[in-house]
């Protein structure tokens, strides 16, 4: 039960299980759900321009060096505020 209270042990066990299932070449990244990245005006303008030109969310994320989900959520927010 140590894995429930020790983050290091939890990550170690999950890494072993994931690599066992998908192979040693897989890259595991950790992120904090409490972390929020504020996009600059330039990034937002670039995101809008790329989306309007037909780029996929994945391609936009790669170009802006952001995660796929951060782009998805930012686009959703922009649609709600009618900026997109």
N, CA, C and O atoms as a Maestro MAE file, in Angstrom:
{
 s_m_m2io_version
 :::
 2.0.0
}

f_m_ct {
 s_m_title
 :::
 protein
 m_atom[336] {
  # First column is atom index #
  i_m_mmod_type
  r_m_x_coord
  r_m_y_coord
  r_m_z_coord
  i_m_residue_number
  s_m_chain_name
  s_m_pdb_residue_name
  s_m_pdb_atom_name
  i_m_atomic_number
  :::
  1 25 0.806 -1.206 0.000 1 A "UNK " " N  " 7
  2 3 0.000 0.000 0.000 1 A "UNK " " CA " 6
  3 2 0.847 1.267 0.000 1 A "UNK " " C  " 6
  4 15 0.316 2.377 -0.039 1 A "UNK " " O  " 8
  5 25 2.156 1.098 0.043 2 A "UNK " " N  " 7
  6 3 3.045 2.266 0.054 2 A "UNK " " CA " 6
  7 2 2.846 3.139 -1.189 2 A "UNK " " C  " 6
  8 15 3.005 4.358 -1.127 2 A "UNK " " O  " 8
  9 25 2.499 2.513 -2.312 3 A "UNK " " N  " 7
  10 3 2.332 3.263 -3.550 3 A "UNK " " CA " 6
  11 2 1.228 4.319 -3.457 3 A "UNK " " C  " 6
  12 15 1.226 5.280 -4.226 3 A "UNK " " O  " 8
  13 25 0.291 4.148 -2.524 4 A "UNK " " N  " 7
  14 3 -0.799 5.117 -2.386 4 A "UNK " " CA " 6
  15 2 -0.366 6.400 -1.683 4 A "UNK " " C  " 6
  16 15 -0.980 7.450 -1.868 4 A "UNK " " O  " 8
  17 25 0.680 6.316 -0.886 5 A "UNK " " N  " 7
  18 3 1.129 7.490 -0.142 5 A "UNK " " CA " 6
  19 2 2.478 8.026 -0.609 5 A "UNK " " C  " 6
  20 15 2.878 9.126 -0.228 5 A "UNK " " O  " 8
  21 25 3.181 7.247 -1.434 6 A "UNK " " N  " 7
  22 3 4.501 7.656 -1.893 6 A "UNK " " CA " 6
  23 2 4.472 7.851 -3.409 6 A "UNK " " C  " 6
  24 15 4.395 6.885 -4.168 6 A "UNK " " O  " 8
  25 25 4.533 9.096 -3.831 7 A "UNK " " N  " 7
  26 3 4.463 9.405 -5.255 7 A "UNK " " CA " 6
  27 2 5.573 8.711 -6.035 7 A "UNK " " C  " 6
  28 15 5.336 8.192 -7.126 7 A "UNK " " O  " 8
  29 25 6.768 8.700 -5.486 8 A "UNK " " N  " 7
  30 3 7.904 8.073 -6.171 8 A "UNK " " CA " 6
  31 2 7.641 6.582 -6.419 8 A "UNK " " C  " 6
  32 15 7.908 6.079 -7.511 8 A "UNK " " O  " 8
  33 25 7.128 5.889 -5.427 9 A "UNK " " N  " 7
  34 3 6.818 4.458 -5.558 9 A "UNK " " CA " 6
  35 2 5.684 4.249 -6.565 9 A "UNK " " C  " 6
  36 15 5.729 3.317 -7.367 9 A "UNK " " O  " 8
  37 25 4.682 5.105 -6.524 10 A "UNK " " N  " 7
  38 3 3.555 5.027 -7.448 10 A "UNK " " CA " 6
  39 2 4.031 5.168 -8.892 10 A "UNK " " C  " 6
  40 15 3.646 4.380 -9.755 10 A "UNK " " O  " 8
  41 25 4.858 6.161 -9.150 11 A "UNK " " N  " 7
  42 3 5.384 6.388 -10.505 11 A "UNK " " CA " 6
  43 2 6.244 5.214 -10.943 11 A "UNK " " C  " 6
  44 15 6.163 4.773 -12.089 11 A "UNK " " O  " 8
  45 25 7.059 4.714 -10.042 12 A "UNK " " N  " 7
  46 3 7.933 3.593 -10.347 12 A "UNK " " CA " 6
  47 2 7.118 2.365 -10.772 12 A "UNK " " C  " 6
  48 15 7.449 1.717 -11.765 12 A "UNK " " O  " 8
  49 25 6.069 2.048 -10.036 13 A "UNK " " N  " 7
  50 3 5.224 0.903 -10.372 13 A "UNK " " CA " 6
  51 2 4.489 1.101 -11.699 13 A "UNK " " C  " 6
  52 15 4.430 0.190 -12.524 13 A "UNK " " O  " 8
  53 25 3.937 2.279 -11.894 14 A "UNK " " N  " 7
  54 3 3.204 2.545 -13.135 14 A "UNK " " CA " 6
  55 2 4.126 2.539 -14.338 14 A "UNK " " C  " 6
  56 15 3.748 2.063 -15.408 14 A "UNK " " O  " 8
  57 25 5.340 3.065 -14.173 15 A "UNK " " N  " 7
  58 3 6.307 3.064 -15.265 15 A "UNK " " CA " 6
  59 2 6.639 1.632 -15.666 15 A "UNK " " C  " 6
  60 15 6.686 1.308 -16.853 15 A "UNK " " O  " 8
  61 25 6.867 0.788 -14.688 16 A "UNK " " N  " 7
  62 3 7.181 -0.619 -14.955 16 A "UNK " " CA " 6
  63 2 6.019 -1.289 -15.708 16 A "UNK " " C  " 6
  64 15 6.239 -1.992 -16.695 16 A "UNK " " O  " 8
  65 25 4.796 -1.071 -15.242 17 A "UNK " " N  " 7
  66 3 3.625 -1.674 -15.881 17 A "UNK " " CA " 6
  67 2 3.424 -1.160 -17.305 17 A "UNK " " C  " 6
  68 15 3.152 -1.943 -18.215 17 A "UNK " " O  " 8
  69 25 3.555 0.137 -17.498 18 A "UNK " " N  " 7
  70 3 3.347 0.731 -18.821 18 A "UNK " " CA " 6
  71 2 4.414 0.262 -19.800 18 A "UNK " " C  " 6
  72 15 4.097 -0.103 -20.932 18 A "UNK " " O  " 8
  73 25 5.666 0.269 -19.379 19 A "UNK " " N  " 7
  74 3 6.754 -0.193 -20.261 19 A "UNK " " CA " 6
  75 2 6.617 -1.675 -20.549 19 A "UNK " " C  " 6
  76 15 6.965 -2.122 -21.641 19 A "UNK " " O  " 8
  77 25 6.111 -2.455 -19.584 20 A "UNK " " N  " 7
  78 3 5.877 -3.873 -19.818 20 A "UNK " " CA " 6
  79 2 4.791 -4.094 -20.862 20 A "UNK " " C  " 6
  80 15 4.851 -5.046 -21.641 20 A "UNK " " O  " 8
  81 25 3.806 -3.214 -20.872 21 A "UNK " " N  " 7
  82 3 2.690 -3.362 -21.816 21 A "UNK " " CA " 6
  83 2 3.017 -2.802 -23.201 21 A "UNK " " C  " 6
  84 15 2.650 -3.400 -24.212 21 A "UNK " " O  " 8
  85 25 3.718 -1.634 -23.253 22 A "UNK " " N  " 7
  86 3 3.926 -0.948 -24.525 22 A "UNK " " CA " 6
  87 2 5.367 -0.974 -25.020 22 A "UNK " " C  " 6
  88 15 5.625 -0.555 -26.149 22 A "UNK " " O  " 8
  89 25 6.307 -1.448 -24.222 23 A "UNK " " N  " 7
  90 3 7.703 -1.525 -24.638 23 A "UNK " " CA " 6
  91 2 8.554 -0.459 -23.966 23 A "UNK " " C  " 6
  92 15 8.045 0.535 -23.447 23 A "UNK " " O  " 8
  93 25 9.872 -0.692 -23.988 24 A "UNK " " N  " 7
  94 3 10.806 0.206 -23.310 24 A "UNK " " CA " 6
  95 2 11.003 1.544 -24.015 24 A "UNK " " C  " 6
  96 15 11.509 2.490 -23.411 24 A "UNK " " O  " 8
  97 25 10.615 1.635 -25.269 25 A "UNK " " N  " 7
  98 3 10.844 2.874 -26.025 25 A "UNK " " CA " 6
  99 2 9.819 3.960 -25.733 25 A "UNK " " C  " 6
  100 15 9.941 5.076 -26.237 25 A "UNK " " O  " 8
  101 25 8.815 3.649 -24.928 26 A "UNK " " N  " 7
  102 3 7.761 4.634 -24.646 26 A "UNK " " CA " 6
  103 2 8.284 5.709 -23.694 26 A "UNK " " C  " 6
  104 15 9.055 5.422 -22.778 26 A "UNK " " O  " 8
  105 25 7.855 6.943 -23.926 27 A "UNK " " N  " 7
  106 3 8.263 8.068 -23.085 27 A "UNK " " CA " 6
  107 2 7.078 8.461 -22.200 27 A "UNK " " C  " 6
  108 15 5.976 8.703 -22.693 27 A "UNK " " O  " 8
  109 25 7.315 8.521 -20.911 28 A "UNK " " N  " 7
  110 3 6.256 8.854 -19.958 28 A "UNK " " CA " 6
  111 2 6.507 10.260 -19.435 28 A "UNK " " C  " 6
  112 15 7.593 10.555 -18.936 28 A "UNK " " O  " 8
  113 25 5.505 11.129 -19.546 29 A "UNK " " N  " 7
  114 3 5.616 12.498 -19.060 29 A "UNK " " CA " 6
  115 2 4.602 12.710 -17.953 29 A "UNK " " C  " 6
  116 15 3.469 12.236 -18.041 29 A "UNK " " O  " 8
  117 25 4.999 13.406 -16.935 30 A "UNK " " N  " 7
  118 3 4.118 13.716 -15.815 30 A "UNK " " CA " 6
  119 2 3.728 15.175 -15.862 30 A "UNK " " C  " 6
  120 15 4.514 16.029 -16.272 30 A "UNK " " O  " 8
  121 25 2.520 15.451 -15.443 31 A "UNK " " N  " 7
  122 3 2.034 16.817 -15.448 31 A "UNK " " CA " 6
  123 2 1.154 17.047 -14.229 31 A "UNK " " C  " 6
  124 15 0.538 16.118 -13.707 31 A "UNK " " O  " 8
  125 25 1.105 18.255 -13.799 32 A "UNK " " N  " 7
  126 3 0.257 18.611 -12.671 32 A "UNK " " CA " 6
  127 2 -1.050 19.196 -13.190 32 A "UNK " " C  " 6
  128 15 -1.038 20.118 -14.006 32 A "UNK " " O  " 8
  129 25 -2.155 18.676 -12.729 33 A "UNK " " N  " 7
  130 3 -3.447 19.198 -13.188 33 A "UNK " " CA " 6
  131 2 -3.706 20.599 -12.644 33 A "UNK " " C  " 6
  132 15 -4.555 21.322 -13.165 33 A "UNK " " O  " 8
  133 25 -2.976 20.984 -11.597 34 A "UNK " " N  " 7
  134 3 -3.140 22.312 -11.025 34 A "UNK " " CA " 6
  135 2 -2.373 23.382 -11.774 34 A "UNK " " C  " 6
  136 15 -2.538 24.574 -11.513 34 A "UNK " " O  " 8
  137 25 -1.534 22.955 -12.708 35 A "UNK " " N  " 7
  138 3 -0.708 23.898 -13.445 35 A "UNK " " CA " 6
  139 2 -1.516 24.514 -14.588 35 A "UNK " " C  " 6
  140 15 -2.233 23.811 -15.300 35 A "UNK " " O  " 8
  141 25 -1.398 25.783 -14.750 36 A "UNK " " N  " 7
  142 3 -2.083 26.478 -15.838 36 A "UNK " " CA " 6
  143 2 -1.067 27.329 -16.583 36 A "UNK " " C  " 6
  144 15 -0.338 28.113 -15.975 36 A "UNK " " O  " 8
  145 25 -1.022 27.172 -17.893 37 A "UNK " " N  " 7
  146 3 -0.126 27.976 -18.699 37 A "UNK " " CA " 6
  147 2 -0.940 29.105 -19.312 37 A "UNK " " C  " 6
  148 15 -1.984 28.871 -19.920 37 A "UNK " " O  " 8
  149 25 -0.469 30.294 -19.152 38 A "UNK " " N  " 7
  150 3 -1.136 31.443 -19.740 38 A "UNK " " CA " 6
  151 2 -0.537 31.656 -21.131 38 A "UNK " " C  " 6
  152 15 0.674 31.818 -21.286 38 A "UNK " " O  " 8
  153 25 -1.408 31.652 -22.130 39 A "UNK " " N  " 7
  154 3 -0.940 31.863 -23.497 39 A "UNK " " CA " 6
  155 2 -0.711 33.343 -23.745 39 A "UNK " " C  " 6
  156 15 -1.492 34.186 -23.302 39 A "UNK " " O  " 8
  157 25 0.365 33.654 -24.455 40 A "UNK " " N  " 7
  158 3 0.619 35.044 -24.827 40 A "UNK " " CA " 6
  159 2 -0.322 35.424 -25.969 40 A "UNK " " C  " 6
  160 15 -0.898 34.553 -26.620 40 A "UNK " " O  " 8
  161 25 -0.473 36.709 -26.204 41 A "UNK " " N  " 7
  162 3 -1.316 37.172 -27.320 41 A "UNK " " CA " 6
  163 2 -0.790 36.646 -28.649 41 A "UNK " " C  " 6
  164 15 -1.569 36.305 -29.540 41 A "UNK " " O  " 8
  165 25 0.533 36.581 -28.782 42 A "UNK " " N  " 7
  166 3 1.141 36.069 -30.017 42 A "UNK " " CA " 6
  167 2 0.781 34.603 -30.220 42 A "UNK " " C  " 6
  168 15 0.456 34.192 -31.334 42 A "UNK " " O  " 8
  169 25 0.837 33.809 -29.143 43 A "UNK " " N  " 7
  170 3 0.485 32.391 -29.243 43 A "UNK " " CA " 6
  171 2 -0.983 32.216 -29.613 43 A "UNK " " C  " 6
  172 15 -1.326 31.356 -30.425 43 A "UNK " " O  " 8
  173 25 -1.834 33.019 -29.028 44 A "UNK " " N  " 7
  174 3 -3.267 32.915 -29.323 44 A "UNK " " CA " 6
  175 2 -3.536 33.295 -30.780 44 A "UNK " " C  " 6
  176 15 -4.307 32.621 -31.463 44 A "UNK " " O  " 8
  177 25 -2.910 34.362 -31.252 45 A "UNK " " N  " 7
  178 3 -3.090 34.762 -32.656 45 A "UNK " " CA " 6
  179 2 -2.579 33.678 -33.598 45 A "UNK " " C  " 6
  180 15 -3.208 33.387 -34.615 45 A "UNK " " O  " 8
  181 25 -1.443 33.086 -33.261 46 A "UNK " " N  " 7
  182 3 -0.885 32.011 -34.085 46 A "UNK " " CA " 6
  183 2 -1.815 30.804 -34.078 46 A "UNK " " C  " 6
  184 15 -2.054 30.194 -35.120 46 A "UNK " " O  " 8
  185 25 -2.339 30.459 -32.901 47 A "UNK " " N  " 7
  186 3 -3.257 29.332 -32.782 47 A "UNK " " CA " 6
  187 2 -4.493 29.547 -33.651 47 A "UNK " " C  " 6
  188 15 -4.912 28.641 -34.372 47 A "UNK " " O  " 8
  189 25 -5.067 30.723 -33.586 48 A "UNK " " N  " 7
  190 3 -6.255 31.036 -34.391 48 A "UNK " " CA " 6
  191 2 -5.931 30.969 -35.878 48 A "UNK " " C  " 6
  192 15 -6.689 30.395 -36.659 48 A "UNK " " O  " 8
  193 25 -4.805 31.556 -36.267 49 A "UNK " " N  " 7
  194 3 -4.404 31.561 -37.674 49 A "UNK " " CA " 6
  195 2 -4.204 30.131 -38.186 49 A "UNK " " C  " 6
  196 15 -4.660 29.788 -39.277 49 A "UNK " " O  " 8
  197 25 -3.526 29.307 -37.399 50 A "UNK " " N  " 7
  198 3 -3.280 27.925 -37.815 50 A "UNK " " CA " 6
  199 2 -4.569 27.125 -37.920 50 A "UNK " " C  " 6
  200 15 -4.750 26.349 -38.858 50 A "UNK " " O  " 8
  201 25 -5.469 27.316 -36.951 51 A "UNK " " N  " 7
  202 3 -6.736 26.584 -36.972 51 A "UNK " " CA " 6
  203 2 -7.580 26.996 -38.169 51 A "UNK " " C  " 6
  204 15 -8.171 26.145 -38.834 51 A "UNK " " O  " 8
  205 25 -7.643 28.299 -38.449 52 A "UNK " " N  " 7
  206 3 -8.423 28.780 -39.590 52 A "UNK " " CA " 6
  207 2 -7.832 28.335 -40.922 52 A "UNK " " C  " 6
  208 15 -8.547 28.240 -41.920 52 A "UNK " " O  " 8
  209 25 -6.521 28.061 -40.942 53 A "UNK " " N  " 7
  210 3 -5.881 27.610 -42.176 53 A "UNK " " CA " 6
  211 2 -6.009 26.100 -42.365 53 A "UNK " " C  " 6
  212 15 -5.545 25.551 -43.365 53 A "UNK " " O  " 8
  213 25 -6.648 25.423 -41.386 54 A "UNK " " N  " 7
  214 3 -6.921 23.997 -41.535 54 A "UNK " " CA " 6
  215 2 -5.959 23.073 -40.819 54 A "UNK " " C  " 6
  216 15 -6.043 21.858 -40.998 54 A "UNK " " O  " 8
  217 25 -5.052 23.597 -40.018 55 A "UNK " " N  " 7
  218 3 -4.120 22.748 -39.282 55 A "UNK " " CA " 6
  219 2 -4.861 21.916 -38.232 55 A "UNK " " C  " 6
  220 15 -5.861 22.356 -37.665 55 A "UNK " " O  " 8
  221 25 -4.361 20.731 -37.989 56 A "UNK " " N  " 7
  222 3 -4.948 19.882 -36.962 56 A "UNK " " CA " 6
  223 2 -4.501 20.369 -35.583 56 A "UNK " " C  " 6
  224 15 -3.503 21.078 -35.455 56 A "UNK " " O  " 8
  225 25 -5.250 19.979 -34.564 57 A "UNK " " N  " 7
  226 3 -4.889 20.352 -33.192 57 A "UNK " " CA " 6
  227 2 -3.513 19.798 -32.834 57 A "UNK " " C  " 6
  228 15 -2.728 20.457 -32.152 57 A "UNK " " O  " 8
  229 25 -3.227 18.585 -33.299 58 A "UNK " " N  " 7
  230 3 -1.928 17.960 -33.015 58 A "UNK " " CA " 6
  231 2 -0.793 18.758 -33.655 58 A "UNK " " C  " 6
  232 15 0.239 18.985 -33.023 58 A "UNK " " O  " 8
  233 25 -0.980 19.184 -34.902 59 A "UNK " " N  " 7
  234 3 0.046 19.969 -35.590 59 A "UNK " " CA " 6
  235 2 0.250 21.325 -34.914 59 A "UNK " " C  " 6
  236 15 1.378 21.804 -34.797 59 A "UNK " " O  " 8
  237 25 -0.832 21.930 -34.478 60 A "UNK " " N  " 7
  238 3 -0.751 23.221 -33.776 60 A "UNK " " CA " 6
  239 2 0.019 23.052 -32.470 60 A "UNK " " C  " 6
  240 15 0.879 23.869 -32.142 60 A "UNK " " O  " 8
  241 25 -0.290 21.995 -31.730 61 A "UNK " " N  " 7
  242 3 0.400 21.731 -30.465 61 A "UNK " " CA " 6
  243 2 1.900 21.570 -30.688 61 A "UNK " " C  " 6
  244 15 2.704 22.104 -29.925 61 A "UNK " " O  " 8
  245 25 2.272 20.843 -31.719 62 A "UNK " " N  " 7
  246 3 3.692 20.646 -32.010 62 A "UNK " " CA " 6
  247 2 4.365 21.958 -32.378 62 A "UNK " " C  " 6
  248 15 5.474 22.241 -31.924 62 A "UNK " " O  " 8
  249 25 3.706 22.749 -33.190 63 A "UNK " " N  " 7
  250 3 4.293 24.017 -33.621 63 A "UNK " " CA " 6
  251 2 4.444 24.999 -32.459 63 A "UNK " " C  " 6
  252 15 5.422 25.745 -32.402 63 A "UNK " " O  " 8
  253 25 3.485 25.004 -31.539 64 A "UNK " " N  " 7
  254 3 3.532 25.925 -30.399 64 A "UNK " " CA " 6
  255 2 4.273 25.328 -29.197 64 A "UNK " " C  " 6
  256 15 4.413 25.974 -28.159 64 A "UNK " " O  " 8
  257 25 4.744 24.089 -29.353 65 A "UNK " " N  " 7
  258 3 5.440 23.385 -28.273 65 A "UNK " " CA " 6
  259 2 4.560 23.289 -27.023 65 A "UNK " " C  " 6
  260 15 4.992 23.572 -25.906 65 A "UNK " " O  " 8
  261 25 3.310 22.877 -27.255 66 A "UNK " " N  " 7
  262 3 2.342 22.690 -26.181 66 A "UNK " " CA " 6
  263 2 1.773 21.285 -26.294 66 A "UNK " " C  " 6
  264 15 1.998 20.586 -27.283 66 A "UNK " " O  " 8
  265 25 1.036 20.883 -25.271 67 A "UNK " " N  " 7
  266 3 0.401 19.573 -25.344 67 A "UNK " " CA " 6
  267 2 -0.844 19.661 -26.222 67 A "UNK " " C  " 6
  268 15 -1.428 20.727 -26.412 67 A "UNK " " O  " 8
  269 25 -1.221 18.513 -26.743 68 A "UNK " " N  " 7
  270 3 -2.428 18.421 -27.562 68 A "UNK " " CA " 6
  271 2 -3.633 18.956 -26.789 68 A "UNK " " C  " 6
  272 15 -4.417 19.746 -27.315 68 A "UNK " " O  " 8
  273 25 -3.774 18.514 -25.526 69 A "UNK " " N  " 7
  274 3 -4.945 18.889 -24.743 69 A "UNK " " CA " 6
  275 2 -4.960 20.364 -24.383 69 A "UNK " " C  " 6
  276 15 -6.037 20.946 -24.260 69 A "UNK " " O  " 8
  277 25 -3.802 20.987 -24.211 70 A "UNK " " N  " 7
  278 3 -3.808 22.425 -23.922 70 A "UNK " " CA " 6
  279 2 -4.348 23.193 -25.121 70 A "UNK " " C  " 6
  280 15 -5.030 24.205 -24.958 70 A "UNK " " O  " 8
  281 25 -4.045 22.716 -26.326 71 A "UNK " " N  " 7
  282 3 -4.569 23.349 -27.544 71 A "UNK " " CA " 6
  283 2 -6.071 23.110 -27.647 71 A "UNK " " C  " 6
  284 15 -6.827 24.031 -27.955 71 A "UNK " " O  " 8
  285 25 -6.502 21.890 -27.393 72 A "UNK " " N  " 7
  286 3 -7.934 21.569 -27.465 72 A "UNK " " CA " 6
  287 2 -8.731 22.450 -26.506 72 A "UNK " " C  " 6
  288 15 -9.759 23.012 -26.883 72 A "UNK " " O  " 8
  289 25 -8.259 22.569 -25.274 73 A "UNK " " N  " 7
  290 3 -8.981 23.372 -24.281 73 A "UNK " " CA " 6
  291 2 -8.951 24.861 -24.614 73 A "UNK " " C  " 6
  292 15 -9.942 25.557 -24.392 73 A "UNK " " O  " 8
  293 25 -7.838 25.359 -25.140 74 A "UNK " " N  " 7
  294 3 -7.744 26.777 -25.511 74 A "UNK " " CA " 6
  295 2 -8.688 27.063 -26.678 74 A "UNK " " C  " 6
  296 15 -9.354 28.099 -26.690 74 A "UNK " " O  " 8
  297 25 -8.756 26.157 -27.662 75 A "UNK " " N  " 7
  298 3 -9.681 26.344 -28.785 75 A "UNK " " CA " 6
  299 2 -11.132 26.341 -28.297 75 A "UNK " " C  " 6
  300 15 -11.953 27.134 -28.759 75 A "UNK " " O  " 8
  301 25 -11.434 25.453 -27.374 76 A "UNK " " N  " 7
  302 3 -12.792 25.414 -26.815 76 A "UNK " " CA " 6
  303 2 -13.118 26.738 -26.130 76 A "UNK " " C  " 6
  304 15 -14.212 27.279 -26.292 76 A "UNK " " O  " 8
  305 25 -12.175 27.245 -25.378 77 A "UNK " " N  " 7
  306 3 -12.365 28.528 -24.686 77 A "UNK " " CA " 6
  307 2 -12.553 29.668 -25.697 77 A "UNK " " C  " 6
  308 15 -13.402 30.538 -25.503 77 A "UNK " " O  " 8
  309 25 -11.773 29.659 -26.757 78 A "UNK " " N  " 7
  310 3 -11.885 30.702 -27.783 78 A "UNK " " CA " 6
  311 2 -13.223 30.634 -28.506 78 A "UNK " " C  " 6
  312 15 -13.798 31.669 -28.845 78 A "UNK " " O  " 8
  313 25 -13.726 29.417 -28.746 79 A "UNK " " N  " 7
  314 3 -15.027 29.267 -29.399 79 A "UNK " " CA " 6
  315 2 -16.152 29.811 -28.518 79 A "UNK " " C  " 6
  316 15 -17.089 30.436 -29.014 79 A "UNK " " O  " 8
  317 25 -16.052 29.569 -27.205 80 A "UNK " " N  " 7
  318 3 -17.077 30.051 -26.281 80 A "UNK " " CA " 6
  319 2 -17.102 31.577 -26.230 80 A "UNK " " C  " 6
  320 15 -18.163 32.176 -26.054 80 A "UNK " " O  " 8
  321 25 -15.945 32.202 -26.383 81 A "UNK " " N  " 7
  322 3 -15.875 33.655 -26.312 81 A "UNK " " CA " 6
  323 2 -15.965 34.293 -27.708 81 A "UNK " " C  " 6
  324 15 -15.791 35.500 -27.877 81 A "UNK " " O  " 8
  325 25 -16.242 33.440 -28.692 82 A "UNK " " N  " 7
  326 3 -16.454 33.871 -30.083 82 A "UNK " " CA " 6
  327 2 -15.233 34.522 -30.724 82 A "UNK " " C  " 6
  328 15 -15.368 35.349 -31.626 82 A "UNK " " O  " 8
  329 25 -14.041 34.148 -30.260 83 A "UNK " " N  " 7
  330 3 -12.830 34.614 -30.916 83 A "UNK " " CA " 6
  331 2 -12.441 33.697 -32.066 83 A "UNK " " C  " 6
  332 15 -11.541 34.012 -32.844 83 A "UNK " " O  " 8
  333 25 -13.123 32.562 -32.169 84 A "UNK " " N  " 7
  334 3 -12.814 31.596 -33.231 84 A "UNK " " CA " 6
  335 2 -14.091 31.128 -33.883 84 A "UNK " " C  " 6
  336 15 -14.052 30.311 -34.802 84 A "UNK " " O  " 8
  :::
 }
 m_bond[335] {
  # First column is bond index #
  i_m_from
  i_m_to
  i_m_order
  :::
  1 1 2 1
  2 2 3 1
  3 3 4 2
  4 3 5 1
  5 5 6 1
  6 6 7 1
  7 7 8 2
  8 7 9 1
  9 9 10 1
  10 10 11 1
  11 11 12 2
  12 11 13 1
  13 13 14 1
  14 14 15 1
  15 15 16 2
  16 15 17 1
  17 17 18 1
  18 18 19 1
  19 19 20 2
  20 19 21 1
  21 21 22 1
  22 22 23 1
  23 23 24 2
  24 23 25 1
  25 25 26 1
  26 26 27 1
  27 27 28 2
  28 27 29 1
  29 29 30 1
  30 30 31 1
  31 31 32 2
  32 31 33 1
  33 33 34 1
  34 34 35 1
  35 35 36 2
  36 35 37 1
  37 37 38 1
  38 38 39 1
  39 39 40 2
  40 39 41 1
  41 41 42 1
  42 42 43 1
  43 43 44 2
  44 43 45 1
  45 45 46 1
  46 46 47 1
  47 47 48 2
  48 47 49 1
  49 49 50 1
  50 50 51 1
  51 51 52 2
  52 51 53 1
  53 53 54 1
  54 54 55 1
  55 55 56 2
  56 55 57 1
  57 57 58 1
  58 58 59 1
  59 59 60 2
  60 59 61 1
  61 61 62 1
  62 62 63 1
  63 63 64 2
  64 63 65 1
  65 65 66 1
  66 66 67 1
  67 67 68 2
  68 67 69 1
  69 69 70 1
  70 70 71 1
  71 71 72 2
  72 71 73 1
  73 73 74 1
  74 74 75 1
  75 75 76 2
  76 75 77 1
  77 77 78 1
  78 78 79 1
  79 79 80 2
  80 79 81 1
  81 81 82 1
  82 82 83 1
  83 83 84 2
  84 83 85 1
  85 85 86 1
  86 86 87 1
  87 87 88 2
  88 87 89 1
  89 89 90 1
  90 90 91 1
  91 91 92 2
  92 91 93 1
  93 93 94 1
  94 94 95 1
  95 95 96 2
  96 95 97 1
  97 97 98 1
  98 98 99 1
  99 99 100 2
  100 99 101 1
  101 101 102 1
  102 102 103 1
  103 103 104 2
  104 103 105 1
  105 105 106 1
  106 106 107 1
  107 107 108 2
  108 107 109 1
  109 109 110 1
  110 110 111 1
  111 111 112 2
  112 111 113 1
  113 113 114 1
  114 114 115 1
  115 115 116 2
  116 115 117 1
  117 117 118 1
  118 118 119 1
  119 119 120 2
  120 119 121 1
  121 121 122 1
  122 122 123 1
  123 123 124 2
  124 123 125 1
  125 125 126 1
  126 126 127 1
  127 127 128 2
  128 127 129 1
  129 129 130 1
  130 130 131 1
  131 131 132 2
  132 131 133 1
  133 133 134 1
  134 134 135 1
  135 135 136 2
  136 135 137 1
  137 137 138 1
  138 138 139 1
  139 139 140 2
  140 139 141 1
  141 141 142 1
  142 142 143 1
  143 143 144 2
  144 143 145 1
  145 145 146 1
  146 146 147 1
  147 147 148 2
  148 147 149 1
  149 149 150 1
  150 150 151 1
  151 151 152 2
  152 151 153 1
  153 153 154 1
  154 154 155 1
  155 155 156 2
  156 155 157 1
  157 157 158 1
  158 158 159 1
  159 159 160 2
  160 159 161 1
  161 161 162 1
  162 162 163 1
  163 163 164 2
  164 163 165 1
  165 165 166 1
  166 166 167 1
  167 167 168 2
  168 167 169 1
  169 169 170 1
  170 170 171 1
  171 171 172 2
  172 171 173 1
  173 173 174 1
  174 174 175 1
  175 175 176 2
  176 175 177 1
  177 177 178 1
  178 178 179 1
  179 179 180 2
  180 179 181 1
  181 181 182 1
  182 182 183 1
  183 183 184 2
  184 183 185 1
  185 185 186 1
  186 186 187 1
  187 187 188 2
  188 187 189 1
  189 189 190 1
  190 190 191 1
  191 191 192 2
  192 191 193 1
  193 193 194 1
  194 194 195 1
  195 195 196 2
  196 195 197 1
  197 197 198 1
  198 198 199 1
  199 199 200 2
  200 199 201 1
  201 201 202 1
  202 202 203 1
  203 203 204 2
  204 203 205 1
  205 205 206 1
  206 206 207 1
  207 207 208 2
  208 207 209 1
  209 209 210 1
  210 210 211 1
  211 211 212 2
  212 211 213 1
  213 213 214 1
  214 214 215 1
  215 215 216 2
  216 215 217 1
  217 217 218 1
  218 218 219 1
  219 219 220 2
  220 219 221 1
  221 221 222 1
  222 222 223 1
  223 223 224 2
  224 223 225 1
  225 225 226 1
  226 226 227 1
  227 227 228 2
  228 227 229 1
  229 229 230 1
  230 230 231 1
  231 231 232 2
  232 231 233 1
  233 233 234 1
  234 234 235 1
  235 235 236 2
  236 235 237 1
  237 237 238 1
  238 238 239 1
  239 239 240 2
  240 239 241 1
  241 241 242 1
  242 242 243 1
  243 243 244 2
  244 243 245 1
  245 245 246 1
  246 246 247 1
  247 247 248 2
  248 247 249 1
  249 249 250 1
  250 250 251 1
  251 251 252 2
  252 251 253 1
  253 253 254 1
  254 254 255 1
  255 255 256 2
  256 255 257 1
  257 257 258 1
  258 258 259 1
  259 259 260 2
  260 259 261 1
  261 261 262 1
  262 262 263 1
  263 263 264 2
  264 263 265 1
  265 265 266 1
  266 266 267 1
  267 267 268 2
  268 267 269 1
  269 269 270 1
  270 270 271 1
  271 271 272 2
  272 271 273 1
  273 273 274 1
  274 274 275 1
  275 275 276 2
  276 275 277 1
  277 277 278 1
  278 278 279 1
  279 279 280 2
  280 279 281 1
  281 281 282 1
  282 282 283 1
  283 283 284 2
  284 283 285 1
  285 285 286 1
  286 286 287 1
  287 287 288 2
  288 287 289 1
  289 289 290 1
  290 290 291 1
  291 291 292 2
  292 291 293 1
  293 293 294 1
  294 294 295 1
  295 295 296 2
  296 295 297 1
  297 297 298 1
  298 298 299 1
  299 299 300 2
  300 299 301 1
  301 301 302 1
  302 302 303 1
  303 303 304 2
  304 303 305 1
  305 305 306 1
  306 306 307 1
  307 307 308 2
  308 307 309 1
  309 309 310 1
  310 310 311 1
  311 311 312 2
  312 311 313 1
  313 313 314 1
  314 314 315 1
  315 315 316 2
  316 315 317 1
  317 317 318 1
  318 318 319 1
  319 319 320 2
  320 319 321 1
  321 321 322 1
  322 322 323 1
  323 323 324 2
  324 323 325 1
  325 325 326 1
  326 326 327 1
  327 327 328 2
  328 327 329 1
  329 329 330 1
  330 330 331 1
  331 331 332 2
  332 331 333 1
  333 333 334 1
  334 334 335 1
  335 335 336 2
  :::
 }
}
